[in-house]
């Protein structure tokens, strides 16, 4: 049996010696992203204002409209406050063997995707993204959509660099 | 332009036409109602002129858009990075890169439109859901064949290490080790012991539809009905009627459940040979599946006290969506004995190390109990108070009695549910247990996890607890409100995934 035991070890695992995902330094995303979110909210606000103006123009005034407006103001205020609060909470980090992505203020969510589970990565840019000079890096796994990562608000060159370095890491991992 | 697709290239020129026609088709699909409206209205010449003008301008824009879409749609194979690259989008752009070894399948298909203009769709599937597949919609037969052959070749080269280790078909591997069959009485037992809630729901839907159909009729006679009801003398008798109705409902739902079980699982046969587990079942549609351990992502075993007494366990497998799209992704096998379940487990998890050096059980924090109580006891009671206060649908006294009963049962149920929740982390496995009546045990091999998410609502921060979702290719598994002491174990799980030498599928 000695030959069998040569390459075999079963040491007790020291959990505290493992790298801790909570101790990584997260990189922030571009401040341009907040601008984009605010513009999006602005467009939304304009559309709602037009609808309200039309309602008043045609004199469809009931107290439903007023309660609707109050509800909307509260909702919009919350959305604005939440977007601003969330901006500082976006963060990503790349370790030797995995990607980490954190987001959310009221509900903070950190997802860790090991390189050897990444299926593929894409970069997407919407019209507003192009205007503000940012891009989104999407990382897909075979798990459900909850297990995937979409990192918004990256400078386009950075996004490309990240994607390329991910591809390299995935390849290294497999060889 | 080289034949090995190493430089970025476009689709077939005729593709512009395809994109244009698809865009127009989308418009027509969205606005056909308007078209019908105009036809019926038969508007005057002026309006017709403007509509025509609008449509032509739209068509011109669609044509320009199609051209740009065609220009911007670029694909190539990057041999140095070992990736298939695709760039597309006019207003928003998307860069897609698929590593060779992540390609699951490459195939050609064509719609009627594509048949007419003589082009093909080349589809590249990667593991995961269907929205993760990539398709080149207009490519000539010759090019499509070349590209798909190339992709299949590079895919094979990349996966060669894996295929080499796969064992060849050996007659000895076909030898049947054990067989599990369900006979008539087993099916009957399963039918009578599975949960009738579904049956009850079906009955409810059935009767409410009938009631809706008969409503005018019933309303006519409702006065007569009231009189008859008033003639029923005491409370005792009406309770008796209620009990009889309840028993009949229960019997009916039992019968429905039994019939359902027979249709689904008639002739169930589970057979294990050295390398695979073969399953056959079904009366109407005969299902035949071969369960391979490496495809199984999640195993769930359920039972309830009655079934446990009858030695009936149910196993559910979640499989990774594989190349064979006919294969169902979730498979349920009922009526297994305890020993059979053990046999299945030892087959599925044959590679796991026997020695256990790490085993830790986590229980949810008390905050989860409060959350459950609030969600399923206090909130419904508060909402139901609407009926006695604002309507005379129910008397206040009756409401108090019903709420009292609900409150007591609810509290006991939630306490039991809370204490049944467990998360167990060991060397190679994650195990989640929960359930009051139907007890559920989910098992995942740690290295088969795809990713994990740690979720912490702001109101959990003070208590230092968090929710955890483990993402597998067979679905997500979550455990709520666990103390942050779990973090070192999460590090361990990541370590296990990242150092795994075996593929997850």
Boltz contact constraints between the chains, C-beta under 6 A:
constraints:
  - contact:
      token1: [A, 12]
      token2: [B, 357]
      max_distance: 6.0
  - contact:
      token1: [A, 13]
      token2: [B, 358]
      max_distance: 6.0
  - contact:
      token1: [A, 15]
      token2: [B, 488]
      max_distance: 6.0
  - contact:
      token1: [A, 15]
      token2: [B, 492]
      max_distance: 6.0
  - contact:
      token1: [A, 18]
      token2: [B, 491]
      max_distance: 6.0
  - contact:
      token1: [A, 18]
      token2: [B, 492]
      max_distance: 6.0
  - contact:
      token1: [A, 18]
      token2: [B, 495]
      max_distance: 6.0
  - contact:
      token1: [A, 20]
      token2: [B, 491]
      max_distance: 6.0
  - contact:
      token1: [A, 22]
      token2: [B, 487]
      max_distance: 6.0
  - contact:
      token1: [A, 97]
      token2: [B, 498]
      max_distance: 6.0
  - contact:
      token1: [A, 106]
      token2: [B, 458]
      max_distance: 6.0
  - contact:
      token1: [A, 107]
      token2: [B, 457]
      max_distance: 6.0
  - contact:
      token1: [A, 108]
      token2: [B, 456]
      max_distance: 6.0
  - contact:
      token1: [A, 109]
      token2: [B, 453]
      max_distance: 6.0
  - contact:
      token1: [A, 109]
      token2: [B, 455]
      max_distance: 6.0
  - contact:
      token1: [A, 110]
      token2: [B, 454]
      max_distance: 6.0
  - contact:
      token1: [A, 111]
      token2: [B, 451]
      max_distance: 6.0
  - contact:
      token1: [A, 111]
      token2: [B, 453]
      max_distance: 6.0
  - contact:
      token1: [A, 112]
      token2: [B, 452]
      max_distance: 6.0
  - contact:
      token1: [A, 113]
      token2: [B, 451]
      max_distance: 6.0
  - contact:
      token1: [A, 114]
      token2: [B, 497]
      max_distance: 6.0
  - contact:
      token1: [A, 114]
      token2: [B, 498]
      max_distance: 6.0
  - contact:
      token1: [A, 117]
      token2: [B, 450]
      max_distance: 6.0
  - contact:
      token1: [A, 119]
      token2: [B, 102]
      max_distance: 6.0
  - contact:
      token1: [A, 119]
      token2: [B, 126]
      max_distance: 6.0
  - contact:
      token1: [A, 119]
      token2: [B, 127]
      max_distance: 6.0
  - contact:
      token1: [A, 119]
      token2: [B, 128]
      max_distance: 6.0
  - contact:
      token1: [A, 120]
      token2: [B, 97]
      max_distance: 6.0
  - contact:
      token1: [A, 120]
      token2: [B, 98]
      max_distance: 6.0
  - contact:
      token1: [A, 120]
      token2: [B, 102]
      max_distance: 6.0
  - contact:
      token1: [A, 120]
      token2: [B, 126]
      max_distance: 6.0
  - contact:
      token1: [A, 122]
      token2: [B, 94]
      max_distance: 6.0
  - contact:
      token1: [A, 122]
      token2: [B, 95]
      max_distance: 6.0
  - contact:
      token1: [A, 122]
      token2: [B, 96]
      max_distance: 6.0
  - contact:
      token1: [A, 123]
      token2: [B, 95]
      max_distance: 6.0
  - contact:
      token1: [A, 124]
      token2: [B, 94]
      max_distance: 6.0
  - contact:
      token1: [A, 125]
      token2: [B, 92]
      max_distance: 6.0
  - contact:
      token1: [A, 125]
      token2: [B, 93]
      max_distance: 6.0
  - contact:
      token1: [A, 126]
      token2: [B, 92]
      max_distance: 6.0
  - contact:
      token1: [A, 127]
      token2: [B, 91]
      max_distance: 6.0
  - contact:
      token1: [A, 140]
      token2: [B, 132]
      max_distance: 6.0
  - contact:
      token1: [A, 141]
      token2: [B, 450]
      max_distance: 6.0
  - contact:
      token1: [A, 141]
      token2: [B, 451]
      max_distance: 6.0
  - contact:
      token1: [A, 142]
      token2: [B, 127]
      max_distance: 6.0
  - contact:
      token1: [A, 142]
      token2: [B, 128]
      max_distance: 6.0
  - contact:
      token1: [A, 142]
      token2: [B, 450]
      max_distance: 6.0
  - contact:
      token1: [A, 142]
      token2: [B, 473]
      max_distance: 6.0
  - contact:
      token1: [A, 143]
      token2: [B, 450]
      max_distance: 6.0
  - contact:
      token1: [A, 143]
      token2: [B, 451]
      max_distance: 6.0
  - contact:
      token1: [A, 143]
      token2: [B, 471]
      max_distance: 6.0
  - contact:
      token1: [A, 143]
      token2: [B, 472]
      max_distance: 6.0
  - contact:
      token1: [A, 143]
      token2: [B, 473]
      max_distance: 6.0
  - contact:
      token1: [A, 144]
      token2: [B, 476]
      max_distance: 6.0
  - contact:
      token1: [A, 146]
      token2: [B, 471]
      max_distance: 6.0
  - contact:
      token1: [A, 146]
      token2: [B, 476]
      max_distance: 6.0
  - contact:
      token1: [A, 147]
      token2: [B, 450]
      max_distance: 6.0
  - contact:
      token1: [A, 147]
      token2: [B, 451]
      max_distance: 6.0
  - contact:
      token1: [A, 147]
      token2: [B, 471]
      max_distance: 6.0
  - contact:
      token1: [A, 167]
      token2: [B, 81]
      max_distance: 6.0
  - contact:
      token1: [A, 170]
      token2: [B, 99]
      max_distance: 6.0
